[in-house]
Amino acid sequence: MLLIGKLKSKQIDAEELSRLKRLLSETGTAKELLADMQQAFSDLELREDKLPGFSRQDQVKAQLLSKLQAGTRSSGKWRRLWPAVAIAASVLLVAGFLMLYKKQEPAPPAIVWQTVETKHGEHKRVILGDGSSILLNGNSRLQYPAGNLKYIRIVKLDGEGFFEVAKDAARPFYVAASDFVTRVVGTSFNIDSKIEKTIEVNTGKVNVFSLSAMQFQSCLANMQANQQRFQQQIEQISFNKAVLEKGQKARLTGNAWTVFRFNTKNWHDNELVYLNEPLWQVAEKAYRFYGDSIYVSPRLSSAQITITFRNKNVEQVVKTLSEITNSKLIKDKKDNIWKILNK
């Protein structure tokens, strides 16, 4: 390419000219390359009605033809080189056309997201097209593409959901939250992306990556054009990664993962399990699951709670919480709020 450029600008010396002649005399290679280009050009010609137009295309065409015709009137050493140069020029011309065509290709269509939301105390099950099942807890939102993506499966979660992902090794399954992304092939796990920022693995293996909301949005924007590149970007820009197996739980604090064992059931088993959690967090989770607002006095909010509620209603739960914290329980019927207050 460099020698052809020098030839065109008439800055080529004798040694370079000799080298160019020798290279272009190897017509087998050049003709083979030209034949490939001609085939590609022919394929495009068959679809010419579908090719997008571009501004000044007639003017560009006229200029190219003019330059090629001018080349045929050259004399001396230029005329002797013309057959080989013509091959190289044709290759460059077709390659340039292909590049121009590529630039004119329309952008891939935007992903259309379907949205499912729940209110406090409401639970919904969503079955995706691949057979995966997601049970949403209260005050949660799930978004998933309206159609299938070729290389990956992805959903966006804000809140809490229990996932049972159908196996498909060729298309990894991603759950995207504002501060982390979970990747699996086929497994079951629970994600709380809002209150605790935790992942519990019931079966199989799970990969979790911590990243900021801005970084994820950037990856998501690029995913539309290149789904395979999306997988690499998540790996590259993640602050921290954790690999979890059955019976392991990870909690995200800042950008760091804390991984530990768990042997308990959860809300999707109709059990609420609290292990050394502050009262305010227990109340938030109960509100999400049952739908009744629970106010906790600031002086009681940091009290540590370890208890399991199995098949209990909200009144039984708040009464028990009041008893173990030695506090006063009031039901504000007007605003439908349970209040746990100092005595």
C-alpha positions as CSV (number, residue, x, y, z in Angstrom):
1,M,0.0,0.0,0.0
2,L,2.9,2.4,0.8
3,L,4.6,1.8,-2.5
4,I,1.4,2.3,-4.4
5,G,0.9,5.6,-2.6
6,K,4.5,6.7,-3.5
7,L,3.8,5.6,-7.1
8,K,0.7,7.7,-7.2
9,S,2.4,10.8,-5.8
10,K,5.5,10.2,-8.1
11,Q,7.8,10.1,-5.2
12,I,9.0,6.5,-5.7
13,D,12.7,5.8,-6.3
14,A,14.3,3.3,-8.6
15,E,14.8,0.6,-6.0
16,E,11.2,0.9,-4.7
17,L,9.9,0.9,-8.3
18,S,11.7,-2.3,-8.9
19,R,10.3,-3.9,-5.8
20,L,6.8,-2.8,-6.7
21,K,7.2,-4.3,-10.2
22,R,8.3,-7.6,-8.6
23,L,5.4,-7.7,-6.2
24,L,2.8,-6.9,-8.8
25,S,4.3,-9.3,-11.2
26,E,3.2,-12.1,-8.9
27,T,-0.2,-12.1,-10.6
28,G,-1.4,-15.3,-9.1
29,T,-1.7,-13.7,-5.6
30,A,-3.0,-10.4,-7.0
31,K,-5.6,-12.0,-9.3
32,E,-6.8,-14.2,-6.5
33,L,-7.3,-11.2,-4.3
34,L,-9.0,-9.3,-7.1
35,A,-11.3,-12.3,-7.8
36,D,-12.4,-12.3,-4.1
37,M,-13.1,-8.6,-4.3
38,Q,-15.0,-9.0,-7.5
39,Q,-17.1,-11.7,-6.0
40,A,-17.9,-9.5,-3.0
41,F,-18.8,-6.7,-5.4
42,S,-21.0,-9.0,-7.4
43,D,-22.8,-10.0,-4.3
44,L,-23.5,-6.4,-3.4
45,E,-24.7,-5.7,-7.0
46,L,-27.3,-8.4,-6.6
47,R,-28.6,-6.4,-3.6
48,E,-28.2,-3.0,-5.0
49,D,-31.8,-2.1,-4.5
50,K,-31.4,-2.6,-0.8
51,L,-28.2,-0.6,-0.4
52,P,-28.6,2.7,1.4
53,G,-27.6,5.8,-0.5
54,F,-25.2,8.4,0.6
55,S,-24.7,12.0,-0.2
56,R,-22.7,13.1,-3.3
57,Q,-22.6,9.5,-4.5
58,D,-22.9,10.5,-8.2
59,Q,-20.1,13.1,-7.8
60,V,-17.8,10.5,-6.1
61,K,-18.5,8.0,-8.8
62,A,-17.6,10.6,-11.6
63,Q,-14.4,11.5,-9.8
64,L,-13.3,7.8,-9.5
65,L,-14.0,7.1,-13.2
66,S,-12.2,10.3,-14.2
67,K,-9.1,9.2,-12.3
68,L,-9.1,5.7,-13.7
69,Q,-9.5,7.0,-17.3
70,A,-6.7,9.5,-16.7
71,G,-4.5,6.5,-15.7
72,T,-5.0,4.9,-19.1
73,R,-3.5,7.9,-20.9
74,S,-0.2,7.7,-18.9
75,S,2.9,6.9,-20.8
76,G,6.4,5.5,-20.3
77,K,7.0,3.5,-17.2
78,W,3.4,4.2,-16.0
79,R,1.9,2.5,-19.1
80,R,4.2,-0.5,-18.7
81,L,3.1,-0.9,-15.1
82,W,-0.6,-0.3,-15.9
83,P,-1.9,-4.0,-15.8
84,A,-0.4,-4.6,-12.4
85,V,-1.4,-1.2,-11.1
86,A,-4.9,-1.7,-12.4
87,I,-5.2,-4.8,-10.3
88,A,-4.0,-3.0,-7.2
89,A,-6.2,0.0,-7.9
90,S,-9.3,-2.2,-8.4
91,V,-8.6,-3.9,-5.1
92,L,-8.3,-0.6,-3.4
93,L,-11.5,0.7,-5.1
94,V,-13.6,-2.3,-4.2
95,A,-12.2,-2.3,-0.7
96,G,-13.1,1.4,-0.3
97,F,-16.5,0.7,-1.6
98,L,-17.0,-2.1,0.9
99,M,-15.9,0.2,3.7
100,L,-18.2,2.9,2.6
101,Y,-21.1,0.4,2.4
102,K,-20.3,-0.8,5.9
103,K,-20.4,2.8,7.2
104,Q,-23.8,3.3,5.6
105,E,-25.3,0.1,7.2
106,P,-28.2,1.0,9.5
107,A,-27.7,0.7,13.3
108,P,-29.1,-2.4,14.9
109,P,-32.6,-1.9,16.2
110,A,-32.9,-0.8,19.9
111,I,-33.8,-3.5,22.4
112,V,-37.4,-3.3,23.4
113,W,-37.8,-4.0,27.1
114,Q,-40.8,-5.6,28.7
115,T,-41.4,-4.5,32.3
116,V,-43.1,-6.3,35.2
117,E,-43.6,-4.5,38.6
118,T,-44.9,-5.5,42.0
119,K,-46.3,-3.4,44.8
120,H,-45.3,-3.9,48.5
121,G,-46.8,-7.2,49.6
122,E,-47.4,-8.4,46.0
123,H,-45.6,-11.4,44.4
124,K,-45.5,-12.2,40.7
125,R,-43.9,-15.1,38.7
126,V,-42.5,-14.4,35.3
127,I,-41.7,-17.1,32.8
128,L,-39.2,-16.1,30.0
129,G,-39.1,-17.4,26.5
130,D,-36.2,-19.8,27.3
131,G,-38.2,-21.4,30.1
132,S,-36.4,-19.5,33.0
133,S,-38.6,-18.6,35.9
134,I,-38.4,-15.5,38.1
135,L,-40.5,-15.0,41.3
136,L,-40.6,-11.3,42.2
137,N,-40.9,-10.2,45.8
138,G,-42.9,-7.0,46.7
139,N,-41.7,-3.5,45.6
140,S,-39.6,-5.0,42.7
141,R,-39.3,-4.4,39.0
142,L,-38.0,-6.8,36.3
143,Q,-37.2,-5.9,32.7
144,Y,-36.4,-8.3,29.9
145,P,-36.0,-8.1,26.1
146,A,-39.2,-8.6,24.1
147,G,-37.3,-10.8,21.7
148,N,-34.4,-13.3,22.0
149,L,-30.9,-12.1,21.8
150,K,-28.4,-14.2,19.8
151,Y,-25.5,-14.5,22.2
152,I,-26.7,-13.7,25.7
153,R,-29.8,-13.7,27.9
154,I,-30.2,-10.7,30.1
155,V,-32.7,-9.1,32.5
156,K,-32.6,-6.0,34.7
157,L,-33.7,-6.3,38.4
158,D,-34.6,-3.6,40.8
159,G,-35.7,-5.2,44.1
160,E,-35.7,-8.9,44.9
161,G,-36.3,-12.0,42.9
162,F,-35.8,-15.7,43.0
163,F,-34.4,-17.1,39.7
164,E,-34.6,-20.6,38.3
165,V,-32.5,-20.3,35.1
166,A,-32.9,-22.8,32.2
167,K,-29.5,-24.3,31.1
168,D,-28.1,-22.9,27.9
169,A,-24.3,-23.0,27.8
170,A,-24.2,-21.2,24.5
171,R,-26.1,-18.1,25.9
172,P,-25.1,-17.0,29.4
173,F,-27.8,-15.5,31.6
174,Y,-27.1,-12.0,33.1
175,V,-29.0,-10.3,35.9
176,A,-28.1,-6.6,35.9
177,A,-28.7,-4.4,39.0
178,S,-27.4,-0.8,39.6
179,D,-24.3,-1.9,41.5
180,F,-23.6,-5.4,40.3
181,V,-24.1,-8.0,37.5
182,T,-24.8,-11.7,38.0
183,R,-23.8,-14.2,35.3
184,V,-25.0,-17.9,35.2
185,V,-25.6,-20.6,32.7
186,G,-28.3,-22.6,34.5
187,T,-28.9,-22.5,38.2
188,S,-31.2,-21.2,41.0
189,F,-30.5,-18.2,43.2
190,N,-32.0,-15.3,45.0
191,I,-31.0,-11.7,44.5
192,D,-31.8,-8.7,46.7
193,S,-30.5,-5.6,44.8
194,K,-32.1,-3.0,46.9
195,I,-32.0,-3.5,50.7
196,E,-29.1,-5.9,51.4
197,K,-27.4,-6.2,48.0
198,T,-26.9,-10.0,48.3
199,I,-26.9,-13.1,46.2
200,E,-27.8,-16.5,47.7
201,V,-27.1,-19.6,45.5
202,N,-29.4,-22.6,45.9
203,T,-28.1,-24.7,43.1
204,G,-25.2,-24.6,40.6
205,K,-22.6,-21.9,40.3
206,V,-22.9,-18.1,40.0
207,N,-20.4,-15.3,39.0
208,V,-21.0,-11.8,40.4
209,F,-19.3,-8.6,39.3
210,S,-19.4,-5.3,41.1
211,L,-19.5,-2.2,38.9
212,S,-21.1,1.3,39.1
213,A,-24.4,2.2,37.6
214,M,-22.6,4.4,35.0
215,Q,-20.3,1.6,33.9
216,F,-23.2,-0.8,33.5
217,Q,-25.2,1.7,31.4
218,S,-22.1,2.1,29.2
219,C,-21.9,-1.7,28.7
220,L,-25.6,-1.9,28.1
221,A,-25.4,0.8,25.4
222,N,-22.6,-1.1,23.7
223,M,-24.4,-4.4,24.0
224,Q,-26.9,-3.3,21.4
225,A,-24.2,-3.3,18.7
226,N,-22.0,-6.2,20.0
227,Q,-23.5,-8.7,22.5
228,Q,-20.2,-10.7,22.6
229,R,-18.2,-7.6,23.5
230,F,-20.6,-7.0,26.4
231,Q,-19.4,-10.2,28.1
232,Q,-15.8,-9.1,27.8
233,Q,-16.5,-5.5,29.1
234,I,-18.2,-6.8,32.2
235,E,-15.1,-8.8,33.1
236,Q,-12.7,-6.0,32.3
237,I,-14.3,-3.1,34.1
238,S,-15.6,-4.9,37.2
239,F,-14.1,-3.7,40.5
240,N,-14.4,-7.1,42.1
241,K,-15.6,-10.6,41.1
242,A,-16.8,-13.4,43.2
243,V,-17.6,-17.0,42.3
244,L,-20.4,-18.6,44.4
245,E,-21.5,-22.2,44.7
246,K,-24.5,-23.9,46.2
247,G,-25.0,-22.9,49.8
248,Q,-22.9,-19.7,49.5
249,K,-24.1,-16.1,49.9
250,A,-22.3,-12.9,48.9
251,R,-23.0,-9.4,50.2
252,L,-21.8,-6.3,48.4
253,T,-20.4,-3.5,50.6
254,G,-19.0,-0.6,48.6
255,N,-17.1,-2.4,45.8
256,A,-16.1,-5.4,47.9
257,W,-17.8,-8.8,48.2
258,T,-18.1,-10.7,51.5
259,V,-18.8,-14.4,50.9
260,F,-20.1,-16.8,53.6
261,R,-22.2,-20.0,54.0
262,F,-26.0,-20.1,54.6
263,N,-28.2,-23.0,55.5
264,T,-31.6,-21.3,55.6
265,K,-34.7,-20.9,53.5
266,N,-36.0,-17.5,52.4
267,W,-39.1,-15.5,51.5
268,H,-39.7,-17.7,48.4
269,D,-40.2,-20.6,50.8
270,N,-42.7,-18.5,52.8
271,E,-40.1,-18.0,55.5
272,L,-38.5,-14.8,56.7
273,V,-35.1,-15.5,58.2
274,Y,-33.1,-12.8,60.0
275,L,-29.6,-13.4,61.3
276,N,-28.1,-10.6,63.4
277,E,-29.8,-7.9,61.3
278,P,-30.7,-4.4,62.5
279,L,-34.4,-3.8,63.3
280,W,-34.8,-1.2,60.6
281,Q,-33.7,-3.7,58.0
282,V,-36.0,-6.4,59.3
283,A,-38.9,-3.9,59.2
284,E,-38.0,-2.9,55.5
285,K,-38.0,-6.6,54.5
286,A,-41.3,-7.3,56.2
287,Y,-42.8,-4.2,54.5
288,R,-41.7,-5.5,51.2
289,F,-43.0,-9.0,51.8
290,Y,-46.3,-8.2,53.6
291,G,-47.2,-4.8,52.2
292,D,-47.9,-3.1,55.6
293,S,-45.7,-0.1,56.5
294,I,-43.7,-0.5,59.7
295,Y,-42.2,2.5,61.5
296,V,-39.3,1.9,63.9
297,S,-38.3,4.5,66.5
298,P,-34.7,5.8,65.7
299,R,-33.6,4.7,69.2
300,L,-34.6,1.1,68.3
301,S,-33.5,0.9,64.7
302,S,-30.1,-0.5,65.3
303,A,-31.2,-3.3,67.7
304,Q,-29.9,-6.6,66.3
305,I,-32.5,-9.3,65.5
306,T,-32.0,-13.0,64.9
307,I,-35.3,-14.8,64.3
308,T,-37.2,-16.9,61.8
309,F,-40.9,-16.4,60.9
310,R,-42.5,-19.3,59.2
311,N,-46.0,-19.0,57.7
312,K,-46.8,-15.9,59.9
313,N,-48.9,-12.9,59.1
314,V,-47.7,-9.3,59.5
315,E,-49.5,-8.8,62.8
316,Q,-47.8,-11.8,64.3
317,V,-44.4,-10.6,63.0
318,V,-44.6,-7.0,64.4
319,K,-45.9,-8.2,67.8
320,T,-43.0,-10.5,68.1
321,L,-40.5,-7.8,67.1
322,S,-42.0,-5.5,69.7
323,E,-41.7,-8.1,72.4
324,I,-38.1,-9.0,71.8
325,T,-37.1,-5.3,71.7
326,N,-39.1,-4.5,74.8
327,S,-40.9,-1.7,72.9
328,K,-44.5,-0.4,72.4
329,L,-46.6,-1.4,69.4
330,I,-49.2,0.9,67.9
331,K,-51.4,0.4,64.8
332,D,-52.2,3.7,63.1
333,K,-55.4,2.6,61.3
334,K,-55.8,5.9,59.5
335,D,-52.5,5.6,57.7
336,N,-52.3,1.8,58.0
337,I,-48.9,1.9,59.6
338,W,-47.5,-0.3,62.4
339,K,-45.3,1.7,64.8
340,I,-42.7,0.2,67.0
341,L,-41.9,2.8,69.7
342,N,-40.0,3.3,72.9
343,K,-41.9,2.6,76.0
